[in-house]
């Protein structure tokens, strides 16, 4: 899968997104975590999940904290490979 955003996004859209993210550090942080998760999953790098969850836990992102709790609960029920 190609992660090159410029291929998909209009330059004006990218400028608007950049302005929004610049104005909101919280949204910028959330976006960074979500993008990192997407890359990790699409590149099948599940071994990075623990580190990603620790990074999210260290950040003030309540919505992602609940996602991390759910991921951890699911992982405890999965057989180890």
N, C-alpha and C positions, 0 to 999 in steps of 0.2 A: 504494500500500500504506500502511496506517495503522500508525504506529509507537507509538501510544498504549498503553503497557503496562497501564495501569490498566483498560483495557477487557478484557484477557485474564487478568489475574492476580488471584487472591484477595488481599485486604488482608493476611491473615495470612501468606501466602506472601511478599508483598513485604516485610513486617517481618522475616521470617526471613532473606530474601536480604540485606536491608540490614544485619542483624546480622552475617552471615557476611562480607560485604564489608568492613564496618567493622573486623572482627577480623583481616583479612588484606589488608594493603596490596598484596601481590603478586597476589592474586586480584582485587582491585579494579582494579589496573592492567590485568591480562589482560582482564577484563570490558570495561573502557573501550575497549581496542584492538579487541576483537571486535565490540562494538556500533558503533564508528565504521566498521569495515569493512563491516558489514551495511548501515548507512545509505548508505554510499558506493555499494555495489553496487545496492541497491534503488532508489536515486534516480538511477542511471546517471551517476555522477560519477567516472568512471574517471580523469579528469585529476587527481584528488586522490590517486591511488595512490602516486605517487613520494613525496609528503609523508608519507603514512601509513606507508610502508615506512621512511622515515628516522626517524620517531617510534618505531616498533617497534625499529629497530636501536639507538636510543639508550637503550632500556629493557632491563632484565634479564629477558627472556622467551625462554628458549632454544627452547621449542616454536614460538613465533611467528617466531623468527629463521630456523628451517628453512623455515617457510612463506614468508617473505619471499624467501629464496634461491630457492625453487621458482618463485615469482611472477616474480622477475627473470629467471630462466632461460627461462621461457615467453615473457615479453615480448620477449626478444632474438630469438626465433624467429618472432614475429608480424610481418607486413608493417605498416609505418607507414601510418596513414590520412592 
